[in-house]
Amino acid sequence: MRIDHHLSVLVHEQAQKYGDREALIYRDFGDSVWKSYTWNDFSNIVKVTSNAMLNLGVKMQENMGIFSQNSVQYLFTDFGAWGIRAVTVPFYATSSEEQIQFMIHDAKIRFLFVGEQDQYDKAHRVFSLCPTLERIIIFDNNVKKSEHDPNSIYFDEFLKLGENLPRQTEVEQLYDSATLDDVANILYTSGTTGNSKGVVLSQLQYFTALASNQRCVDVSDKDKVLNFLPYAHIFEKGFTLLSLSVGATLIVNTDPREVQKTMRETHPTSMCAVPRFWEKVLIGVREKIDNSSAFMRKIFENALAVGRKHNIEYVLKGKRPPLHLHLEYEMINRTIFSLVRKELGLTNPNIFPTAGAAVSPEVEEFVHSIGINMVVGYGLTESLATVTCDRSNQPVTIGSVGRPIDAIKIKISEEGEVMLKGDTIFKGYYNRDDLNREAFDSEGYFHTGDAGYINNGELFLKERIKDLFKTSNGKYIAPQMIESKMLVDKYIDQIAIIADQRKFVSALIVPDYRLLEDYAKIHNIEYSNREELCANKQIYDMMAERIDTLQQQLAHYEKIKRFTILPKHFTMETGELTNTLKMRRGVISTNYKEVIDKMYEE
């Protein structure tokens, strides 16, 4: 990518360079067959999309909503909009009707692009409640429209408005007049409390972020990058654009539930993920090893020890391993670890950026030990993703979140808060002058809300300042740290730490019901429903023993003293999770007040 250019022309410039090389690998909605578009195809469809938008009546810097899972149509819409200097406003595909109504109203959206039946149904139901909304454009041709819906068209019909590029001269004039002050996106944060906030992201932020990340992230035009996280998430959106800017091929995964199947079918060399993905990989590998013979368990444990010594004690530290260790690792890598990676679909892995929550050191060590280059990083929507990340040419410490990219200045406030300044940092929230006054200090540094410190150039995070709990005994508890330690256990699917203004730490635990039922069957535990299973004393004792093992290194006041095993998941529908699956602790505390109070009874 010529980094002095606007996103409006990124795809077209890459088409001039790569032509008929594969750019996008995708499946149609509901289909099982993988197809592809070349860079020339990609460029041509984006031009048609830009022309269609002008004929639809889209204005320069107008806000347009995209309410969909990842899809090639989503990419065409993003780049088509940027081609006419319009703004895209991504909605998470799991957003509720209340959430999309708020965002449509707040951003004054006239045109809303939707993905599948669920998104269409929600958009259609709120249509009459949204005075600005004029038209719904549907990506999936399988969607059944309401009989009483004159306002919706399919994406294929929409593209016909741009056939033969009737407004291309005007589009190219817009390319020429584009500036880095243009707004590119408004991304609404999922919000663990209250309404979402619209983070305004400019072309300057993307310009700076892409240039800076290109200098420190080892992705190239040799990579096949799987898009797994939603495009509404700044981590995925930023990494997708970075990948396209260096000419990588994108694998567009539309259904996040099928990511592991997609990996085995398409063999990506890179993808960004949240720590929970790798926690589940670790749990899955452990389960297979636990079910193996004692001989095979011993072989694998030895292999992990060699992988850890080679990759973590030497390679990550920038040191050359001794020859005997290197030869032993190479043999294990070719035999044992290659089979583990093949099972995941990672036959030629390059880099795997991981961020979005705390990464357990145990998970990070495991992933590196088996020969997968996990690149841990830290960022926010407000910083257009990357603030810090691990570097291949500098020492990496397990537990850090890497080193700052060169576009950002970091300072640690007297209270220990991480503060940010630079051209990748947003200028403010959409329509929220009240919040903007509080978001920056007198020197223009942005308050991240995260506590941390820098050691030898690497950033270490401690906790979310607002999430820090204080027990009634005056001890401060970092719930996310404790939760990340517990989530490496195969029986724990979700966990919420309770401690604020309480005498001790307790927890609400959502188990992996399938594994719990298997355990009950093996141990002849009788139950008639999940409530009985979760309340069973044998189950509680088993879980207590596992928790005690996991929290051995915690201070006594950080240890979980009591817990309750819940018969149902925390969900977005109940308001307990955000669209990015972060816990809304206040809602959980309210919904489970009786359960929590019971754990503190004498």
C-alpha positions, 0 to 999 in steps of 0.5 A: 500500500502507498501509505500516503493514500486514502483507503478509498483506493487501497484495493484498486492500487493492489489490483494494479500490482497483483491483478489476477492473483487470489485476493479473497477466499469465501463461501456464499451464505449457507453454502459449503463450497469455497470460492475466490475473487482475484484482486481485479474482481475485488477492485471491479466490484468495489467500483460498482458498489461506489457507483451504486451508492451514488445512485442510491443517493449516499452523500459524502461523509454520510453514515451508513450502517452494516449489520452483518456477520463477516462476508465479502459483501461486507468488504465491498460495502466498506471499500465502496463507501470509502471510495465515495468518502462516506462513513461505515458504522459497523454493528455486531451481528449479535446486536439486539433490536434496542442496540441497533435502534440506538445506533441508527438514531444516534448516527442518523443512518438512512441506509442499513446493510444487513447480512442474514435472516436474523439481522434482517428481521431485527432491522425490519422490526425497528424500521418504523421506530427509526425516522432516519432509516430509508432503505435496507440492503440485504447481503444474503439472497436466502433471506425471506423478506416480509410481505409488507416491506417495500423498503428492502432490496437484495445486494445483487439488486443494489449492485445493478444500480452501479452496473457499467460504472455510470458515475465513475467520473464522479467517483474518481473526483472523490478519490482526488478530493479525499483527505486524511481528515475524512471520517472512515468509521464510527465504531460503537463500543459494546459497553460493559455499562450503559449505552454504547459510545461511538468511537470516531475513526479517521482516515489519518488514524488508519493511515498512521496505524497501517504504516506503523504496523507494517514496520513491526508486524510480520504479515506479507503477501505470502500470507493467507489470513483467516478473518474469524473475529467480527469486522465490527471489532477493531482488532479484526478490522485493523488486522484485515486492512493491514493484511490487504495493505501488504497484499495478503489473501483473506479467508472470509469466515462467515460463521464464527461457530465453524472457525475450526472447520474453516481452519482445517479446510483452508489452512491459514498462515495467520489470523487474529484471535482472542485468548479464549480461542487459544484456551479452548485449543489448550483444553482440547489438546489436554483432553486428548492427551489425558485420554491417551496411554501413560506412555503417550502422556509422558512423550507429550509432556517431554515434548512440551518441556523441550518446546518450552525450553527451545522457544521460550527460554531461547528463541523468544529471548533472542538467544540462539539455542544450543545445537543439541537442544535445537536438534531435539526440538526439530525432531519433536517439531517434525513429528509431534507438534506438526501433528498437533498443528495439522489437526488445527489446520495450521500446516504452515503457521506464520503469526497469530496476533492475540489480544482483547483480554488477558492472556494466561501465561500458561496458554501463552507458553503452550502455544509458543511451545508447540511452534505457533507464533502467538503475537500478544498485543494490546489496543482499544477501539479508541487507539485503532487497535494496536498500542503495543505488540510482541516483536520478532526482532526483540526479546519477548517476555511471557506476561507482557503485551509487547512494545509500543508501536512507533506512532504512539506515546505512552505515559503511566500516570501517578495512579498507574493508568496507561495514557496514550497520545499520537495520530492513531488515537481518536479525537473523541466520541460521536455526539458525546462532548460530555465524555470527551472532556473527561477522556483526555488529560490536560496534555492531550493524553487519552485515559485508557482505564487500564493500569500497567507499567513498563519494564525494559521497553515492554508494557505489562497490564495489571487490571482494568481500573474500573474493574478493580474490586475492594473487599470489605477488608480493604484488599484490592482484587483484580477479577480478570487476572483470577478469571484468566487463571481459572479458564484454563480448566477444561470444566470451566466455560465461564466464570465471574469473580465476586469480591467488591465490598465483600468479606472474601472472593467468591465465584459464579461458574458456568461449567462445560456441560458436556464434560460435566455430564461425561464426568457424572456418567463415569462416576455414576452420579445420578441427576435428572436435570442440569440444576441437580447436576450442578448442585451435586456435592461430588461435582462441587468437590471435584471442582473445588479441588481443581480450583485449589490447584489453579490458585496455589500461587494467588495471595490468600485474600485473592483465592476463591473461598466459595463458588456456585456452579450455574445451570445456564450460561451468561448470555447477550440476551440476558444482558450479562455479556456484551457483543464482544462477550465481555461480562457486564458485571453489574447485570450479573450481580443483579441477576444473581443477587440471591445466589451471591448473597447465599454464598456470604451467609454465615 
